[in-house]
Amino acid sequence: MANEPAFPSEPEAITLSALEQALAAGQLSLAYQLYTPLVRTGILSQEKVLDLLLSLASRLENSPTQDPQQRLQACLKLREMAFELDPSRRDNTQVLLMRTLQAQDELAVGFYGQALAEQLASLGEEQTLDITQEPLLTQLLTRLWDDGYLDLFFEVATALQARLLEDQKSGFAALLAQLAHAVDPEQANRYKGLWIIEDLIGDFFQKAACALFQNSTSDGYSILGEALITAAESSQVQENFTLRLSLLSESLEKLIHAAQPERINLVIQKIIDLILSREADLGSLRINDENLLESLTIAKVILFRVCFCWSYLTDDRSLIRRYQQIGGRIFNDCLSLMASQRDFLWSEYWQRNQQDYCRSGRAERKLRVGFLGNCFQRHSVGFLSEATLRNLSRDLLDVVYYYYYQGWKNEDMASHDNMYQKFRSHENLHFRFFPGETNPPQVAAQAREDRIDIMVFMDSLTSHDASIVAALRAAPIQIGWLGGDAVGLPEFDYFFADPYILPEDAQADYHEKIIRLPSYCAVEYLDITPADEVNFKNKLRIGPQDIVFLTAASAYKRTPECIDAHLQILKAVPKGILIVKGSGEIATVIRRYQERAKELDVLDRVRFLAKTGTVEEHRGQLALVDLVLDTFPYTGATHTMEALYMGVPVLTLVGRHYYGRMSYSLLKNVGLEDCITWSVEEFIQRGIQLGNDPEWINRIKRQIKDSRRWSVIWDPREHARSMEAAFFHILEGKSHETYTFHPNDLYSTPDEWNQAGIQLIRSLSADASVSTHQSAWEEALSLWRRGLARDPYHVPCWLNRIHALLVLGDRSRAFEDAYALLEFLCTEAQSMQPSQLTDVPIWVESEGSADPGAYTKYSYLYYLAKWMAAHVGVVYSPEAMRFWNLAYSINPDDRQAALAVAIELLSQKKIEGLIPVNHILGLDPTHQQASLVKQIAMWEVVPQVKTASSPAQPDLYFDYENCKLFLEPSFSSIVTRVLLAQGEWFEDEISFCKHFLRQGMNVIDVGANVGVYTFLAAHRVGPTGSVIAIEPTASCLQCMRKTISASSLEDVVFLIEAAAGDHEGTVQLQEERASVFNSIGDSKQRPEQVSNDGKVVNLITLNSVWRSRGEPQIDLIKIDAEGAEEQVVSGGLELLAAGHPIVIFENEHVSKVTGTATAKILEPLGYEFYTYNRFLNKLTMVRPQQYPVSALNIIAIHPLDLEKVADMISV
């Protein structure tokens, strides 16, 4: 009994509840008066009150609803009350200190800062801290330093240093000593004897510096950089070449964060001089046992420091590449010697086993391609690569893909990263997770074990470990891509570039063979958090007529020439405002801009904007500026792509080096020649011209918008295809110089590109595989895109492109393009129409027509309106009706459009809806749908507007799947409206059922309504199968009984008048005007809680239905329970475990994603989840249990049943 948890007594529980209500209501004084005497006398548990206070404070801190200032003050008071109860709670003290810093309360900062230092100092000897596991503590130290509380900074930091793990103590002491020497030399005495000079180049010194100053607003990096230079020049290291070189190297790493180009150049020159004093001819340096360590240090300094930093300062490609390849060769030779000392040299192993590894095995297995990097997360390279990797044809080509991820400490930490989740969700993927501390040889060994044929390295010089993996030759063919310029290691065979990012003469500076893809990257969608324009501009004092320039980049990229160019532009644009934003040592960046702006008398028009919390917020802010001013000589890549994605132009200066041409490549690929300059003078002049001509900027923005339909940078599918083609080009031993992917000169006119795409689709046979269909549509999409590259306003290519995007599942881009085309046609080309049959959109059936010319007599606007109406939403939705009305206004003889318009009018009791109905019947007196619409109108609408006696209620039988489907004779019935307007139900899964269901199968339809799925299934399963329809609505059951009788399906369809749930009993049915929206209430409500508005119906479970039928094999269950799918599945777990039928369940209900909960119940049973594309008859795996999926329905399939749908899954 003694070990059982102590639950509060009833009086205590009541008191705590009252206390919580008072605190939640903001009555803090009342609450304080209530609990203080009770705690002192022991009547109320101090621990429970403390937990309550901290819980409420934490909840409030995470609440976005309250005013931030009010929230801050309330949290402070709650935590101060908690501190008074227990001053020893370090977790509370740390948060209190952060909140007082945010509130700028100096007295409170001093009090709680001193309290924190005392808490740290009072920790027992056995209580050690790991600073890497104390993020809030390091954030506090950063904030204390940035806000100028230096004495308090050293008090807390010193107390912390004494309690760190042994392997962290000396490195942290070394860091504190360097900071103290710069700002308060007396403080430095505290750390004497606690560190040695070698600690300055230790791993922990670097990690601690990064933790403290990565997001700092002060000059910490500058201080450390200068301290390291001083240490390198000290007498005690002059004779130690390796130590001195390492110190200079680490100073570079600090100074590059600090926007200190002059100092960086100085240190680089010191490093070069030092190296050459030791090795006069680096090119001929030979590695042996004696010079191994020294040579490895030289190589790492050249590769990962000098060449990395040079890229930000100079555009001398030949200089950088020469040193990079020298450093790469030395680095590679050092690792080869180290490997040979361990009796293993991978390159020799590969040469001995090449035949077995690549030739004989290739005939029996798929090509294996690996992608290695730490970028499979929220990382610039991750944002630019995810769509391309997702679109690699795991289905269409003989390829298996592996991702080798090095980064987070464990996978649980990584799983909270939404980009990591996206990468993990890619189809048919082998994902290898390596914790951040994994040794590179382990990664290389795993790649060899996986028998990777081609390894693509995505980190460039930003990852030492990845370079070691490459040097160990992880795969027979190794390629660099995207993370930066080619590394320069001899073990790299190829480098993926594009026609613009490296000039034509660049190959002479690279030992890697350059493969030029159409673009170095491509994206299709980026997440955005829209910014509040009014608040944004008010905060930055931006007027409505101001021209807003933005420069957003890290401190690395801020050279004096670049800063001066930005401000010279601003000076000559009177209405200009320059926003400066970035990361790194932003204090130095701000000072440099302020100094030069003051000299040019434009300081009043410079604004400094803090870094946003997320990149999505940054993208939202981008939409509010007019022109982005690029940095040079190191230009933008991710920043430029994001700006273009938001429709904002970027002005760039083109260099000769890879990093000087990243923006140029993207701008060239979207046709923005006006934003490309070739000298500093031209950059300034063009910036001035654009800033003083807002209309010019608007024209450029329109160009960016137009580029979305033709530029390869928005087409990751094509980018992926080009990469795949390159893989096979390499494997076939062809010269890298001969590689091309869809040359632009294949056809000369847009009409030819359009016709090529049409012919490709028309040539598809009806029984072609899913993979073949998808491949053809992707190829056609590429052809039509290239036609638009020739003429961005070529309407036939434009129309076909939007349909191809829809077929391939990219609805958002399809409709983005469609609305752009609508704008163009309405404003500039309303009457334009096809001049030949091949101009008619691909979706218009023209072959076999008795009058082919009939298809060329309508305008493109009509065809677009028809397409939009059919696909933008269900027929009765306002947006769909917008386009049905447009199509009808252009062509009143269009029967489908006329029906849609008529039904919409009649549903509003407007008798004029009979006019288009009568017109259809005049054209075709036997038209079934028009006849049925008229019958309903005569019953439901006409009696409302005339005094004649009402006709008898009609019996409506609709020919549907070889059945006589009885429909509710009312326009309030969604099913009736949809079937009469478009002839079939709108959900894609109807098509899935048509392809999947076979004779003899057994089906359960939960939420059958009038039987759209039920009778489709009945026709497919035939007399040897069965369909159980579960429906609680009496009127729907009456319709189904009539259908069964009229269609002679008594032995196939079995009705159950009930709702399905997770237990048996009764439940309230809430009936709506449209029966498809009927829903059940909470089945666990007590009788007195049941509303009088609903009807009580029986509640059953799938398990009980299954058992009552003798436990047959169930092949398919469709569940549309208006949000109760989770309960329905819970009531069928026995059935599902026994026979694992395919389950179609509703995923979106009343604009909310509800399928996640359902998927989480099905997942433990082994189910996998898919969405269905009716155009391709394709199932695509999704993970709704992990993240929301945008789809009306989801199909759950057990792996044991995949063979039943093998023709719908590309393999």
FITORPA-777319 format. One record per residue (C-alpha): x, y, z. Coordinates in steps of 0.5 Angstrom, whole numbers, plus 500, padded with zeros to 3 digits. Example, Ala and Ser with C-alpha at 12.3 -4.5 7.8 and 13.67 -1.06 7.14 Angstrom:
2
525491516/527498514/
//
This chain:
1211
500500500/506505502/508505494/501506491/500514489/497519493/491521490/488528493/483527498/476530496/476536500/483537497/481536490/475541491/480546494/485545488/480545483/477552486/485554486/485552478/479556477/481563480/488562477/485561470/481567471/487571472/485572480/492571482/491575489/485571491/489565489/495567493/491568499/487562498/493557498/498561502/496559509/493552507/500550505/504553511/499549515/500543511/493542509/494543502/500540499/506544497/508540491/501540488/500547488/507548485/505543480/499547478/502553478/507551473/502547469/498553468/504557466/506552461/500552458/499560458/506560455/504556449/497559448/497563441/490567443/492572448/496578447/503577448/505582453/499580457/501573457/508575459/506578465/501573467/506567466/511572470/507572476/505565476/512563476/514568481/509565485/512558484/519560486/516563492/514556494/520553492/526557490/530551488/527549482/532550477/527549471/523554473/528559475/531558468/524560465/523566470/530569468/528568460/521571461/525577465/530578460/524579455/520584460/527588460/526588468/533589470/532588477/529581476/534579471/539580477/535577482/534571478/540570474/544570481/539565484/540561478/548561479/547559486/543553484/548551479/553552484/550548489/549542485/553536489/559533486/556527483/551532479/554533472/551537467/551536459/551542456/549539449/542537453/541544456/538548450/535553455/541554459/545556453/540560450/540564457/547565456/547568449/541572452/545575458/551576453/547580448/543584453/550586456/549583463/556581462/557580470/551576470/553572464/560570467/557568474/552563471/557561466/562559471/558556476/556552470/563550468/564547474/558542474/560540466/562533464/569532465/570532457/567539457/570543462/576545459/573547453/568551456/573554460/577556454/571559451/570563457/577565458/577568451/571572452/573575458/580577456/576581451/571584455/573584462/580581463/580581471/574575469/579571465/583570472/578565474/579560468/587560469/589553470/583550467/584550460/590549455/591552448/590545445/582546448/582552443/582547437/578542440/571539438/567542444/570549444/567549437/560546439/560551445/561557441/556555436/551554441/552560444/553565438/549561432/543566434/547571437/546578436/552580439/560580436/562573440/564570433/569576432/572576439/573569438/576569432/581575434/583571440/584565436/589569431/592572438/593565440/596562433/601568434/603567441/610564442/608558445/606555439/611558434/614551433/608547433/606547426/600543426/597547432/599554429/595552423/589549426/588555431/588560424/584555421/579555427/579563427/577563420/571559422/569564427/571570423/566568417/560568421/562575423/562579416/570580417/572579410/579584411/581579417/579573413/583575407/589576412/588569416/588566409/594569407/597567414/595560412/598560405/604563407/605558413/603552409/608554403/614555408/613548410/611545403/614549398/610545392/604542395/602539388/608534389/607532396/607525398/604522404/608517408/607515416/612521418/608526415/601523415/598527421/601534419/599533411/592531414/591537417/594541411/588538407/583539412/585546413/585548405/579544403/574546409/577552411/581556406/577554400/570554403/571562406/575564399/568562396/565568400/571573398/573572391/570570384/577567382/575560380/581558378/585559384/580556388/579550384/587549384/587549392/581545392/583539388/590540391/587539398/582534396/588530393/592530399/586529404/584523399/591520400/592521407/585517408/588511403/594511407/590510414/586505410/592501408/594501415/588497417/589492411/583495407/583500401/576500398/579503391/583497390/578492393/573495388/578494382/579487384/571486384/569490379/566485374/562481380/560488383/557492377/557487371/554480373/550483379/547488374/543483370/540480376/538486380/536493380/541499379/542502386/543509387/544512394/544519396/548521402/547528406/545531413/540535408/534530409/531535414/529543414/535545411/537549405/539543400/533539403/528544401/531544394/532537393/526534396/521534390/526532385/528526390/520524391/519524383/525519381/522514378/522508383/517505379/519506371/526505371/530499374/532503380/532502388/534508392/537509398/538515403/544515407/542521413/547523418/545528423/540528429/542524435/537519434/531518430/526520435/529527435/529527427/522525426/519532429/522535423/517536418/522535412/525529415/518526415/517528407/523525405/521518410/515518406/518517399/516511396/520504395/525507400/531504404/532509409/539509413/539513419/546514422/546518429/550525428/556521432/557515427/564514424/564515417/567508415/561505418/557509413/561507407/561500410/553500410/553503403/558497401/554492404/548495400/552494394/550501392/552502384/552510384/552514391/550522390/553526395/549532397/553536402/559538398/564542403/559543409/560536411/567533413/564526415/561526408/568527404/571522408/566517406/567519399/574518400/573511402/570510396/563508398/560506391/563505384/561511382/561517386/557524384/557531387/550535387/547541390/550542397/555547393/561546389/565540387/569538393/575536389/577529392/580524386/574519389/569523386/567521378/562526376/559533378/552535377/551542374/547545369/548550363/549556367/552555374/558553371/561557365/562553358/570553360/569550367/571543366/579545365/578547373/575540375/577533375/570531376/567530369/561535369/554533367/549538366/542537368/537542365/537546372/541544378/535544382/527544382/521545386/514545386/511547393/514551399/510551405/509559407/506562413/503569410/505575413/500581416/502586410/499592414/503590421/509588417/510595413/507599419/513596424/518598419/515605417/514603410/509607406/504605401/508609395/515606397/519601393/522596398/528593397/531587401/537583402/537577406/543573407/548570412/554575415/558570411/556574404/557581406/563584403/564591403/563592395/556588396/554593402/556599398/552597392/546596396/546603399/548606392/542603389/538606395/541613395/539614387/532611389/528617393/522612394/526606396/527603403/532597404/531592409/537588411/536581414/540575415/544570420/550570423/554576427/548580425/551586430/557587425/553587419/548592422/554596424/557596417/551598413/550603418/557606417/556606410/549609410/551614414/556616409/551616403/546620408/541614407/541611414/534614415/531609409/535603412/531598416/534592420/529586420/530580425/531573423/524570423/522564427/521559421/523559414/515559412/515566416/521568412/517566405/511570407/515576408/518575402/511576398/511584401/517586398/519589391/526587389/531583392/538585392/543579391/549578395/556577391/561574390/557569393/550569391/543566393/541559392/535557397/534565398/533566390/529560389/524562395/524569392/522567385/517562388/513568392/514572385/519577387/525578382/532578384/537582382/544579381/551580379/554574375/561571377/565566374/565561380/560556382/557560388/557566384/552563379/547560383/542566382/544567375/542560373/535560376/534567373/536564367/531559367/525563368/528568363/529574367/535577363/533584366/535582373/542579370/548584371/555582369/559588373/558592380/557598376/551595372/548592378/548599381/545602375/540596374/538597381/537604380/533603374/528598377/527602383/525608379/520604375/515600379/511598372/518595370/518591376/511589376/512586369/518582371/513579377/508577371/514574368/516570374/508568375/508566367/514562368/511557373/508553367/514553363/521553367/524547369/526550376/518549377/518542374/522537379/519531375/523533369/529534373/528527376/528524369/534528367/538525373/535518371/537519364/544521367/545515371/544511365/548515361/554514366/553507367/553506359/560509359/558514355/562521355/559526360/560531354/555528350/549528355/543531353/536531356/530533351/534538347/531544346/532544338/528537338/522541335/522548332/515550334/510550340/505547335/510541334/512540341/504540342/503535337/508530340/505530346/498529344/501523339/504520345/498520349/494518343/498512342/497509349/493502349/488501353/491496357/497499358/500499365/500504370/507505370/507506362/501511363/504515368/511515364/507517358/504523361/510525365/513525358/508529355/508534360/515535359/514536351/508541353/512545358/518545352/513548347/511553352/518555353/518557346/512561347/509562354/502564351/501558347/494556349/494549346/500547350/498551356/491547356/494540355/499542361/494543366/490537364/497533365/498536372/491534374/492527371/499526375/496528381/498535382/492539383/494545386/499547380/494545375/489550378/494555379/495554371/488554369/486560373/492564370/490561363/483564365/485571366/489571359/483568355/478573358/483579358/487578351/484572347/477571349/475569342/481565340/479558338/483552335/485552328/486545327/484538330/491538334/490544337/484541341/485540348/487532349/481531354/476532348/474526345/475528337/477521334/472518330/467524330/463524324/465532324/472533326/471540325/466541330/471541335/475547332/469551332/469553340/473558343/479556348/475559353/469554353/474548353/477551359/471553363/468545361/475543364/474547370/467546372/468538371/475538376/475544380/469541385/463537386/458540381/454543386/459547389/460555388/466555384/464549379/457553378/461559376/464555370/458551368/455558368/461560363/461554359/453554358/453562356/458560351/455554348/447553350/447547347/452543351/447539355/452537361/453545362/445546361/443541366/448543371/445550371/438548370/439544377/442549380/436554379/431549380/434547387/433554389/426554387/427558381/422556375/427559370/431553371/426549366/428553360/435549359/432543361/426544355/432546351/436539352/429535351/428539344/435537342/434530345/427528347/430521350/435524354/434521361/437526366/433532363/427528363/428526370/430533372/423535369/419530373/422533380/421540378/414539376/413536383/418540387/418547384/412548379/407547385/411553389/409558383/402556381/396555384/394548380/394542384/401538385/402532381/404526384/411525387/415521381/418515382/425516379/429510377/436512374/440507369/446506374/451500373/446495370/441497376/435501376/437506382/431509385/433516387/430521392/425526388/428532391/434537389/435537396/438530395/446531394/446524390/440526386/443532384/450529382/448523378/443527374/448533373/454529371/451522370/456519375/458519383/464524383/469520388/475517385/474511389/468509385/473508379/477504384/471499386/470498378/477496377/478492384/471488385/470481382/465476381/464472388/466478392/463480399/462487400/460492406/458499405/457503411/453509410/450507404/445513403/441511397/446506394/451509390/457504392/452499394/449497387/456499383/458493388/452489387/453489379/460487380/460481385/454478381/449473384/455469387/457475391/454479397/453486399/451488406/449496406/448499413/444505413/440509419/436513415/429511413/428515407/435512404/433505406/426506402/430508396/435502396/429497397/426500391/432499387/433492390/426490387/426494381/433490379/432483382/438484387/434481393/439475393/445480393/444486397/442485404/440492408/441493415/437499418/442501423/448506424/455502425/460504431/464501436/459498441/452495440/446499443/442506440/445512438/442519436/441520428/442528427/438528420/440534415/436537409/441533405/441526407/449525405/450529411/446525416/451524422/450520429/451523436/456521441/454514442/456514449/451520451/447518457/439518455/438525459/444528454/440526448/437532444/430532442/432534435/434527433/432520432/434514436/436509431/440502433/447502433/451495431/458493430/462491424/464485428/457483430/454484423/460479420/459474426/451474424/453472417/457466419/464470419/465470411/471473407/470480407/473483401/472490401/469495406/467502405/466507411/463514410/460515417/460523417/466523422/465517426/469512421/474511427/468508432/466504426/473501425/474500432/468496432/470491427/477490429/476482430/473482422/479486420/484482423/481475421/480477413/484484413/479486407/481493403/478499407/476505404/474510409/473518409/479522410/476529410/469531414/467538414/473541411/477537417/482532416/479526420/483520417/489520422/485517428/482512423/489510420/492510427/487504429/488500423/496501423/497496428/493491424/499491419/495496414/498501409/495507406/494509399/490515395/487513388/488517382/483515377/486518371/492513372/488507376/494508381/495507388/500512391/502510399/501515404/502516411/496519414/497516421/504521421/501527417/495530414/493527407/489532403/484527400/477526401/478518402/484514404/484506402/487502407/490495404/494490408/500487405/498480404/492483399/497487395/497482389/489483388/491491386/498489383/495492377/494499380/501499384/507501380/513496381/
//
